[in-house]
Amino acid sequence: MTRSPAIQQNWNGFLGGQPYQGAYELLLHTDARVTGTIEKRNGGTPDIGPYELVNTVPMGPAEFLVAQPHVALRISLHGSGELRVPDMTKPDKGSYHGAGLADEVAALVSLELGIRLKAGKEERRFLPGGEARGHPIQHDFPHKPVLRGGRSSRPMVPEALGNKSLNDIALLSSIPVIEADAAAELVRAARLFQDALWMVDEQPHLAWLLLVSAIEVAASHHRESSATAVERLRDFNPKLDRLLLAAGGDTHRDEVARMIVDLTGAQKKVLDFIEDFFPDAPDRRPPENFRLDWSRESVQSAVRVLYGHRSKALHAGVPFPAPLCSPVSPTEAGVLQEVPLAHGAASGGGVWTKDQLPMLLHVFTYVARGSLLKWWASLAARP
């Protein structure tokens, strides 16, 4: 089964002169204010091949948690028209991610611009040799992406709002040159990031899980860790390493390390990924007391703690700590704090010490997106 995602297959068909199979148009919904446009008649800057992102020029202001159709996506289809039947005698994840071509484009744009962006249903279809203006259709079930909030009127990730220009897109044009397997994993990671951002205000505890998973998908493709089982254990939980040594010496510690290598290896890949694609600090930062220590060691230490929360959420049903799932107010300087200020916190029957609350959700979203974009750029730069 092909590993190439639909966006890449169609793009390469377009570049390779495959026959035109028609086109369709649908609307992309967001609560950000989108400017710019990428249309063929305007030169198509940047060049995104068989795709166009057309600004609908909405007259009203963008509103938090109000998903509006600010962008029309036009997709020109190119291929041989031959139906390829896959080998169904053995399982293969291929490029499967649970959605279609338009969703891939929307997810990659969502990641690159850092905005909430979801595809609606097909609105207009263009057939080969048919009416140049296309034909409006309503064949699909009604589908309009809806944003929902939590109990606060403040956004969890304010950076996803504001003005964003389609003409700032730079990485999307690299899709045809990325190796097929890497492109498939990039789309998967982008889809996870897209879903995390979409639900972050309604269900921040689930957004945490999706953001960690987005990094994990990219990290798994980027590098299979070469560290030994003991090295992975030590990096996963230094305190556990010391306790095992004290309890039974090297032999006991080494045996336990081998037993849990799959768990510790997954975390090691994530930490290595953050190390390799460590994002620069934000341009605007709060006063010193409100800041995260933006060093690789500090951020990796924070991610190690967050990965532990993620494991508890998945395997023990313990959600991410409440203080990490609540929006924060800007400081007097007008910039959001990056870390909780309390020395500890209690909520809903849970108690967390300061070291268990290493960074706020909007900061981790920044780290996840920044590292994923650097990884995407590295895929595009490979010969």
N, C-alpha and C positions, 0 to 999 in steps of 0.2 A: 504494500500500500504506500502511496506517496507520502512523503514527510512534509512536502511544501504546503503552506497554508493557502487558502483560496485567494487571498489578496496577491500573493506572489505568483501563483499559477496564472492568474488572469493577466497580471502585469507583464509577465514574461511572454505570454501569448500575444499581447499587444506589441511588445518590442520585436517579437519574432515574426510579425506579419501574419499571425493566424487570422482566419476569417472572422469578420464582424458578425456576432450572433445576436445583436440587439443591445438595448440599454434600458436602464430604469432609474427612477429618481425617488428619493424618500427624504424625510426630514430628520435632522439630528436635534435633540432637545437638550437644553442646558439652562442653568440659572446664572451663568456668567454673561458678561457683556462682550459679545464677539464682534470684532472689526475685521476689515480686510476681506479678500475673496480670492479664490484660485480658480479662474475660469480660462478655458482655452482661448476665448476671444480677447482676453486681456493679457495674453502671453503665457498664462499658466505658470506664474512664479509663486512658489517653486514648482518644478516640473514633477507632477505626480501621475504621469502616464495616463491610464484610462479612467482616471477619477477626476472629479471636479468638486470643490467645496465652495458653494455659492452663498454669499451672505444674503439673508432674506430682508435685511435692513428694517428691523423692528422699530417702531416709533416710540414705544413706551420704554421706561427704564427697566433694567434687569432687577428681578426681585429674588431675594434669598428663598430657596426651597420652592420656587415657582418655575417649573421646567417649561421653557418656551422653545418653539421651533426656530432657532436663530440661524440655522445653517441647512441648506439643501445639499444633499449628496447625490451626485450623478455618477453612475457606474456604467461604463461601456464594456460589454462582454466580448472576449476574444478567445477562440479555441477551435479545435478541429471538429467539434460537434459529435465526436465518437463517444459512445458510452463504454467506459471501462469497468468491467466487473472485477472487484477485488477478490483475492484469495480468502475465502471465509472458512478455511479449515483450521486456522489458528488465529488467536487474538492479536491485535496490533493497534496500539493507540493512534498511530499515524499522526495526523495533524488535528485530531478531534479536540474541540474545546467547548462544545455544547451550543454553538451559535453559527451564524452565517457570515458571508463576505462583508456585508454592510457593517455588521457588528465588529469585525476585525478592524475596519477602517476607523470606526468610531472609538474603539479602545485605544488604538495607537495614537490618535489625535488627542484623546483624553490624557494619556500618559505624557505626550510631548508638551502639551500646553498646561497641564496640571489643572484641568477643569473637569467638572461633571459633564459627561456627554454620552447620550444614549440614542440609538437608532429607533425610529418609529417604523411603521409599516410602509410597504411600497405604495407610492401615490400615483406614479405615471410610468407608462411603459412605451418604449420605442422599438418597433419591429423593423428588421431589415427590409428596405423598400417601402416602408409604410409612411404614414403622415409624419412630416418633419417635426410637427409640434407634439408628436406623441399622442397617447391616448390615456386619459385619466382612468384609474381602476380602483375598485374597492373589493377585490376578491378575498383579501385576508380578513381575519377577524379584527375588529377594532383594537388598535394597540397604540396607546399614547403613554410614554414613560412618565411616571408620577414620582415626585420626590416627597418624602415624608420626614417630619422632624420629630424631635423628642420633646422633653418638657421645658426646654430652654429656647429663648428667641435668639440666642447667640450662636453663631456657627462654630462647629468643632474645628473646621479647617478654613479659616478666613482667606487663606492664600488661594483657594479654589475660586474665589469670587473676583469681581473687578473686571477691568478691561483686558482682553486677550486678543491678539491679532493672528488670524490664519496665516498671514504672510511671514510670521516668525517661525513657522514650521520649517525645520531644516533636515531632520533625520528621516522623515517619512520617505523621501525620494531614494533612500538607500535600500529599500526593501528588495528590489530585483537582484542586487549584487550579494546579498547575505546568503550564506550556505543554507540549504533547505531545512535541515534539522534545527539549526539555530533560529531561523525565522519562525518555525512552528513554536519553539519555546518562548521566543519573544512575544508572540501573539498571546500565548497562554498567560505569561506574566502580566502583560498589558490588560488582559481581560480581568484578572484578579485585582489589579490596581483600580481599574475602572469601577468594578463592583464595590470595592472598599470605599471609594470616594462617594459613590452614589448613595450608599446606606449609612455613611458615617454619622449623620445627625440623628437618625432614627435608632440605629443599633451599633453604637461605637464599639461594643465588645466584640461583635462579629467583624467589624472593619479591621480591628487589630489582627484577627486571625488571617484575614485575606491579605493584608499587607505583608505579614511575615511569610505567608505562602508564596506571594509574588516574588519575594527575594529568594526564597528557597528554590523555586522553579529555575530562576536564572542561575543561582549558585550551583545547582546540580548539573546544569549543562556546562557551566564555565569550567568547572574543574572537579574531578574526582580526587578527593583529598588523599595525599600520599603519607599522611601522618600515621604512626603506629596506634594500636588500640590504647596503649597507656598514654601516649601524647594527647589523644582525643579526650580521654577521661580527665586528664589533668587540666586541659583547657575548658572542658565542659563544667567541671565542678572541682576546683582545687581543694576545697575543704573535704569532699568525699575521698579524694585521692589520699590525703593525709590520714584520714580516719581508717581507710583500708590498710594502709601501710602499718599504722600503729596496732591494728587489730591482728594482722596475720603476716605482715612482711611483704616482700616483693612477690612471692608466689601467689599469695591470696589476692593481692591487688591486681596482678596481671590476669588472673583467672576471671575476676569480676569484670575487668576492662574488656576482655574478649566477649563476655556474655552480653554486654550492653553496647557493643561497638556500633550497631546500626543507629541507635539513639544518639550517641555522642558524635558519630560521624556526620549526621545531618546538621547538628549545630556547628560543627567545625567548618563545614562548607559555607554556611551562612556567614560566619565570622571572617573566613578567608575572603569571601566576596566583598564584604564591607571594607576589608583591608585593601583589596585591589582596586576598588572603585569608590573610595572614600570621597564623599561630596564636599565641596568647599562650604564654609560657613555661610549662612544667609547674609545678604547685604545689610539688612537692618536687624539689629539685635537689641534686646532690652538691657537695662543697667546690670552691672556685674552680679549682684545678688540674685538676679532672676535668670541668669544664663546657665546653660549646660557647658561644661568644659569641653570645648570643641577640639579635642585631640583624638587621634586614632585609638589610643589606649582607652580613653574615657568612653568614647562612643561604643567601642567593642564591649567594654565592661557592661554598659547599659543594655546593649543588644543581648548579651548573655543572660541578664536578668529577665528581659522581656521574652526571650525564647523559653525560659523556664515557666513564665506565666502562660505562654501559648501551649506548652505541653500539658500543664494542669487543666487548661480550658478544654483541650481536646480529649484527654484521657481520664480526667477526674471530674469533669463537669463544673469546674470552678472558674467562673468568668474572670476576665481581667479586672484588677482592682478598680473600685468605683472612682477614686481620685484621678485615674487615668482615662476615665470615660465621661468626664464632665468638661464642658467648655470653660474657658478662663477669660477674664476681663483684661483689656490692655493695661499696661503700666501707665504711669503719668507721661512717659515719653511716647505713648501711643503704639507701643510694640508689645506683642503678647509675651508673657513669661514663658520660659522654655522648660522649667522644672517646677514641681510642686514646692511650695515654701515651707510647709509644715515639717516637723521632725518625725511625724508619723500621722496616721489617719485611721479612722474607724467608721464603718458604714455597713448597714444591713447585716450585722453579725460578724463582719470580718474586720481584722486589724492588720495594718501594714506598717512596717518601719520605713524610715526614710530611704534606706538602701534598696527597698523593693519598689520604689517609685522614681526610677532614674530619669525619665523624660516624658513630656506630655505628648498626646496623640498627634497634634499638628506638627510637632518636631519630627516624630518618627515618620510621618507621611513625607516630610521634606527629605529625610535621609533615604527612605525607600525609593522615592522618585529620582532623587539625584544619583543614587548608585545605579538604578536601572537605566537611566539615560546615558551614563558613562559606559555602561556595559554595551548598550545599543550602539553607541559611537565606535566602540572597539570592534564590534562585529562588522560594522560598515567599513572599517579601515583595513580589515584583513585582506591580503592579496588573493 
